Amino acid sequence: MPKRSSVTLTPKAVENAKPPKSGYLEIFDAAMPGMCLRITATGAKSYILTTRINGKQTRITVGYAAGPDAVSLSEARKLAEDAKDTAKAGKPVPRVLPRYADPAGVMTFGTVAEDYIKREVPRLARGGETEAIIRRELLPTWRTIALPDLRRRHARELTDPMAEEKPAAAYKLHETYCRVLNWALGHYDADELGIDVSPFANLKPPVSKKPRGRALKEAEIKTLWKAWTSIGYPFGDLQKLLLLTAQRRAEVSGMAWAEIDIEAKTWIIPAARSKSRREHIVPLSAAAAEIIEALPRFEDGAYAFTTTSGKKPVSGYSKGKTATDAKVDALVKAGDAEPVAAWRWHDLRRTARTGMAEIGVPEIVSERILNHAPRGLIGVYNVFEYQKEKTDALQKWAQRVREIVTPPPANVVRMKRKGKMA
């Protein structure tokens, strides 16, 4: 449920209002009954009016309270009052009062994109990444384009230049603008949008999406572990835990101290932070628990991985990977490590999954560790969590990683293994 409160809003109060950790916060304005300031977890602020239209309770987005296209508080109150008068007169009121409309009153891409960011992005597992793509790639060029004027060539002009050098980014951009338009068509009437079919319907992506199958080789794990040890907190320790726990990047980087029970060696990822939207209990191997126990603790700091004294979880992943890659290059150049082929953050999770299969962990246990939902009837009838089996599997995997990164003494002959990590 969203958090709600009521005060007489002031411009300073609107400016200083802080976002909630999840979902959204609504602060109702005592000076304009029915209107509130809504703040999402991403920091987006808007004025929302709740009023009755033809006897039905309806929410109307009056305007944005922050950003380059924000309306002032006094203007928002005036717009809300006008909307209420229009509704009382029995006249239609759009669910979003269009700030970016053309003279004919047709919405632009900017209108629906901002609404998508406010209403849909907080629900997405990787909402921050989606919002960044919209604001960085789409809004600077498409903000003022009326939806009926949006053409496929606009999409090609954005994606074609990056398709060769950054195919994954081009595919993600294509996926994002298609989703925004499809969402709009499902939430607005056609007469509000000026279109009843997406201009990108059946538009082929600029590149084909190929499933990625990269798992690190043993020599690469050893090199990366050296690099992570060298760069240390936060990104070195973060990447070690990604490999040891097999959890998602956002889940590990957002780890809160309240989720950790070191004595029981468990980490509980709440449903609100889990991509599967299910609470997930992650057993901590001795190696993972040792890393967590050694992390710095900041007074009143909620998060384990942070660059803001625990006030916010760490971000800036590209910087962390750049630091790792630079350290790897230095180690290889000095002759102290084997080279590492191009890799991504998610490859660490895939490597853990591959490694567990190699040491004999049953697939159903590995899938529970990764918090993948069981399919079909298995998911309906088999709700057993395999907690003991998960604990044993992650401990065995941690021991395998330790063997890789800490080779036996020279006088010890290591037994050959039947398989190699892919």
C-alpha positions in Angstrom: 0.0 0.0 0.0 1.2 3.5 -0.7 2.2 5.8 2.2 -0.2 8.7 2.7 -0.2 11.9 4.7 -2.0 15.3 4.6 -0.6 18.8 5.1 -0.9 22.2 3.5 1.7 22.0 0.8 4.2 24.8 0.2 6.7 25.1 -2.7 9.5 24.4 -0.2 7.8 21.3 1.1 7.3 20.0 -2.5 11.0 20.7 -3.3 12.3 19.0 -0.1 9.9 15.9 -0.2 12.0 12.7 -0.1 11.2 9.6 -2.1 10.2 6.4 -0.3 12.4 3.3 -0.4 9.8 1.5 -2.5 6.4 2.1 -4.1 5.3 5.7 -3.8 4.3 8.3 -1.2 1.2 10.5 -1.5 1.1 13.8 0.5 -2.4 15.3 0.2 -2.8 19.0 0.0 -5.2 20.4 2.6 -5.5 23.6 0.5 -6.9 21.7 -2.5 -9.1 18.7 -1.4 -8.5 15.7 -3.6 -5.1 16.7 -4.9 -1.8 15.2 -3.7 1.9 15.3 -4.3 3.0 11.8 -5.4 6.6 10.8 -5.1 7.9 7.5 -6.5 10.8 5.5 -5.3 12.8 6.8 -8.3 12.3 10.4 -7.1 9.7 11.4 -9.8 7.2 13.9 -8.4 3.7 14.7 -9.8 0.4 16.3 -8.7 -2.5 13.9 -8.8 -6.2 14.8 -8.4 -8.8 12.3 -7.3 -12.3 13.3 -8.2 -15.6 11.9 -9.3 -16.4 11.9 -13.0 -19.9 10.6 -13.9 -20.1 9.1 -10.5 -16.8 7.1 -10.8 -13.8 7.9 -8.6 -11.0 8.9 -11.1 -7.3 9.8 -10.7 -6.0 12.6 -13.0 -2.4 13.6 -13.4 -2.5 17.4 -13.1 1.2 18.0 -13.9 4.8 17.2 -12.9 6.2 18.7 -9.7 9.9 18.4 -10.6 12.0 18.6 -13.7 12.2 20.9 -16.7 8.4 20.7 -17.4 7.2 21.1 -13.8 4.2 23.2 -12.9 4.2 25.4 -9.8 2.1 24.5 -6.8 -0.2 27.4 -7.4 -0.6 26.4 -11.1 -1.3 22.8 -10.1 -4.0 24.0 -7.7 -5.6 26.1 -10.5 -5.5 23.2 -12.9 -7.0 20.9 -10.4 -9.8 23.3 -9.6 -10.5 23.7 -13.3 -10.5 19.9 -13.8 -13.0 19.5 -10.9 -15.3 22.2 -12.4 -15.1 20.5 -15.8 -16.0 17.2 -14.2 -18.9 18.7 -12.2 -20.3 20.1 -15.5 -20.4 16.6 -16.9 -17.7 17.3 -19.5 -14.8 14.8 -20.2 -11.5 15.3 -18.4 -8.4 13.5 -19.7 -6.6 11.2 -17.1 -3.5 13.2 -17.8 -3.7 17.0 -18.4 -1.4 17.2 -21.4 1.5 19.5 -20.9 3.1 18.4 -24.2 0.0 18.5 -26.4 0.1 20.0 -29.8 -2.5 22.7 -30.7 -5.1 20.0 -31.5 -4.7 18.6 -28.0 -3.0 15.3 -29.0 -0.5 13.8 -26.6 3.2 13.6 -27.3 5.7 10.9 -26.6 6.9 13.0 -23.7 3.5 12.9 -22.0 3.2 9.1 -22.0 6.9 8.5 -21.3 6.8 10.6 -18.1 3.6 8.9 -17.1 5.1 5.5 -17.8 8.1 6.4 -15.6 5.9 7.4 -12.8 3.3 4.6 -12.9 5.1 1.6 -14.4 8.8 1.9 -13.9 8.6 1.5 -10.0 7.0 -2.0 -10.7 9.9 -3.2 -12.9 12.7 -5.3 -11.6 15.2 -3.1 -13.5 13.2 0.1 -13.4 16.3 2.3 -12.9 17.9 1.1 -16.1 14.6 1.5 -18.0 14.2 5.1 -16.8 17.8 5.9 -17.6 17.3 4.7 -21.2 14.1 6.8 -21.6 15.7 9.9 -20.2 19.0 9.5 -22.0 18.0 8.1 -25.4 14.4 8.9 -26.0 13.1 12.1 -24.3 15.8 14.4 -25.6 14.8 13.6 -29.2 11.1 12.5 -29.0 9.7 14.5 -26.1 7.7 17.0 -28.2 6.7 14.6 -31.0 2.9 14.1 -31.1 2.2 10.4 -31.1 0.4 10.5 -34.5 3.6 12.0 -36.0 5.8 9.2 -34.6 7.2 7.1 -37.4 9.3 4.0 -37.8 12.1 6.1 -39.2 12.4 7.9 -35.9 13.2 4.5 -34.3 15.7 3.5 -37.0 17.4 6.9 -36.6 18.1 6.0 -33.0 18.9 2.3 -33.1 20.7 1.9 -36.5 23.8 3.9 -35.5 24.4 1.8 -32.4 23.4 -1.6 -33.8 26.9 -2.5 -35.0 29.0 -1.2 -32.1 26.5 -1.8 -29.3 24.0 -4.4 -30.4 22.7 -5.2 -26.9 22.1 -1.5 -26.2 20.3 -1.2 -29.6 18.1 -4.1 -28.8 17.3 -2.8 -25.3 16.4 0.6 -26.7 14.1 -1.0 -29.3 12.5 -3.0 -26.5 12.0 0.1 -24.3 10.2 2.4 -26.8 8.0 -0.5 -27.9 7.0 -1.2 -24.3 6.2 2.5 -23.6 3.9 2.7 -26.6 2.2 -0.6 -25.8 1.7 0.5 -22.2 0.1 3.8 -23.3 -2.3 2.0 -25.6 -3.4 -0.2 -22.6 -3.9 2.8 -20.3 -5.3 5.6 -22.4 -8.2 5.9 -24.8 -7.4 6.1 -28.5 -8.9 9.6 -28.8 -6.6 10.8 -26.0 -3.5 9.4 -27.7 -4.5 10.2 -31.3 -3.5 6.6 -32.3 -5.1 3.2 -31.8 -2.1 1.2 -33.0 1.6 1.6 -32.0 3.7 3.1 -34.8 6.2 0.4 -33.9 3.8 -2.6 -34.2 5.6 -5.5 -36.0 8.8 -3.4 -36.3 11.7 -5.8 -36.3 14.5 -5.0 -33.8 17.7 -3.6 -35.2 19.6 -6.8 -34.2 18.4 -10.3 -33.2 18.6 -11.2 -29.6 20.9 -14.1 -29.0 20.9 -16.0 -25.8 24.1 -15.4 -24.0 26.0 -18.5 -22.8 29.2 -17.0 -21.3 30.6 -18.7 -18.2 34.0 -17.9 -16.9 36.8 -20.4 -17.2 38.8 -21.4 -14.1 41.8 -19.4 -15.1 39.5 -16.3 -15.6 37.9 -16.8 -12.2 41.4 -16.9 -10.6 42.4 -13.7 -12.4 39.2 -11.9 -11.5 39.4 -12.9 -7.9 42.9 -11.4 -7.7 41.6 -8.2 -9.2 38.6 -8.1 -6.8 40.9 -8.6 -3.8 43.1 -5.8 -5.0 40.3 -3.2 -5.6 38.5 -4.2 -2.4 35.3 -2.5 -1.1 32.7 -2.0 -2.4 33.0 -3.4 -5.9 35.6 -6.1 -5.3 33.6 -7.6 -2.4 30.4 -7.2 -4.3 31.6 -9.2 -7.3 33.0 -11.9 -5.0 29.5 -12.3 -3.4 27.8 -12.4 -6.8 30.0 -15.4 -7.8 29.5 -17.1 -4.4 25.8 -16.6 -3.9 24.6 -16.8 -7.6 22.1 -13.9 -6.9 21.3 -11.0 -9.2 23.4 -7.9 -9.3 20.6 -5.6 -8.0 19.8 -7.9 -5.2 23.3 -8.2 -4.0 24.2 -4.5 -4.4 21.0 -3.5 -2.6 21.7 -5.9 0.4 20.5 -4.3 3.6 22.0 -5.2 7.0 18.5 -6.0 8.3 18.3 -8.8 5.7 21.4 -10.6 7.1 21.5 -13.1 10.0 25.2 -13.9 10.3 24.7 -16.3 13.2 22.2 -18.4 11.2 24.2 -17.8 8.0 21.2 -16.7 6.0 20.3 -13.7 3.8 16.6 -13.1 3.3 15.8 -11.1 0.1 12.3 -9.5 0.6 9.7 -10.0 -2.1 9.8 -6.3 -2.8 13.4 -6.5 -3.9 13.2 -9.9 -5.7 12.7 -10.0 -9.4 10.4 -13.0 -8.9 8.4 -11.0 -6.3 8.8 -13.8 -3.8 10.8 -13.7 -0.6 14.0 -15.6 -1.1 16.1 -17.2 1.6 19.8 -17.5 0.5 22.0 -19.7 2.6 25.4 -18.1 3.2 28.5 -20.3 2.7 31.3 -19.8 5.2 33.2 -17.9 2.5 30.3 -15.6 1.8 29.6 -15.0 5.5 33.3 -14.2 6.0 33.1 -11.5 3.3 30.0 -10.0 4.7 31.3 -9.9 8.3 34.4 -8.0 7.1 32.4 -5.3 5.3 32.5 -1.8 6.9 29.6 -0.8 9.0 28.5 2.9 9.0 26.5 4.4 11.9 22.8 4.5 11.0 23.8 3.0 7.6 21.2 0.6 6.2 23.1 -0.9 3.3 26.0 -3.3 3.1 27.4 -2.0 -0.2 27.5 1.8 -0.3 29.5 4.8 -1.2 27.2 7.1 0.8 28.0 5.8 4.3 25.1 3.4 4.1 22.4 5.9 3.2 21.9 4.5 -0.3 23.0 1.2 -1.9 25.9 1.3 -4.2 25.4 2.2 -7.9 27.7 3.2 -10.8 28.3 -0.4 -11.9 30.2 0.6 -15.0 32.8 2.2 -12.8 33.2 -0.9 -10.7 33.6 -3.1 -13.8 36.1 -0.6 -15.3 38.1 -0.7 -12.2 38.1 -4.5 -12.3 39.1 -4.6 -16.0 41.9 -2.1 -15.4 43.3 -4.2 -12.5 43.0 -7.4 -14.7 45.0 -5.7 -17.5 47.7 -4.6 -15.0 48.0 -8.2 -13.6 48.2 -9.7 -17.1 50.8 -7.1 -18.2 52.9 -7.9 -15.1 52.7 -11.6 -15.9 50.8 -12.4 -12.7 47.6 -13.6 -14.2 45.9 -15.1 -17.3 43.9 -12.8 -19.5 40.1 -12.6 -19.2 37.9 -12.4 -22.3 35.1 -9.9 -22.5 32.6 -10.5 -19.7 29.5 -8.9 -18.1 28.1 -8.7 -14.6 25.5 -11.4 -15.3 28.2 -13.8 -16.4 29.1 -14.3 -12.7 25.6 -15.6 -11.9 25.8 -17.9 -15.0 29.3 -19.1 -14.0 27.9 -20.1 -10.5 25.0 -22.0 -12.1 27.4 -23.8 -14.5 29.9 -24.5 -11.7 27.2 -26.0 -9.5 26.1 -28.3 -12.3 29.7 -29.4 -12.7 30.0 -30.4 -9.1 26.8 -32.4 -9.2 24.2 -30.1 -7.7 20.7 -31.2 -8.9 19.1 -28.8 -11.3 16.0 -28.3 -9.1 18.3 -27.2 -6.3 20.2 -24.8 -8.5 17.0 -23.3 -9.8 15.8 -22.8 -6.2 19.1 -21.1 -5.4 18.7 -18.8 -8.4 15.1 -18.1 -7.3 13.7 -19.2 -10.6 10.0 -20.0 -10.4 9.2 -23.7 -11.1 7.2 -24.2 -14.3 3.8 -25.8 -14.7 2.4 -28.3 -12.2 5.7 -28.5 -10.4 5.4 -24.9 -9.4 1.8 -25.4 -8.3 2.3 -28.6 -6.2 6.0 -28.6 -5.2 6.5 -25.7 -2.8 9.3 -27.3 -0.9 12.2 -24.9 -0.7 15.1 -27.4 -0.5 16.8 -25.2 2.2 19.2 -27.9 3.4 20.1 -28.9 -0.1 20.7 -25.2 -1.1 23.0 -24.8 1.9 25.0 -27.8 1.0 25.2 -26.8 -2.7 26.4 -23.3 -2.0 29.0 -24.5 0.5 30.3 -27.0 -2.1 30.4 -24.3 -4.7 32.3 -21.9 -2.4 34.8 -24.7 -1.7 35.2 -25.2 -5.4 35.8 -21.5 -5.9 38.4 -21.6 -3.1 40.2 -24.5 -4.8 40.3 -22.5 -8.0 41.6 -19.2 -6.5 43.9 -20.8 -4.0 45.8 -23.5 -5.8 47.4 -26.4 -3.8 51.1 -26.2 -2.7 53.6 -27.1 -5.4 54.3 -30.5 -3.7 50.6 -31.5 -3.9 49.4 -33.1 -7.1 45.8 -32.1 -7.8 43.5 -34.9 -9.0 42.2 -34.4 -12.6 38.6 -33.6 -13.0 36.4 -35.2 -15.6 34.9 -31.9 -16.8 35.9 -28.3 -17.2 33.9 -25.2 -16.5 32.6 -23.8 -19.7 
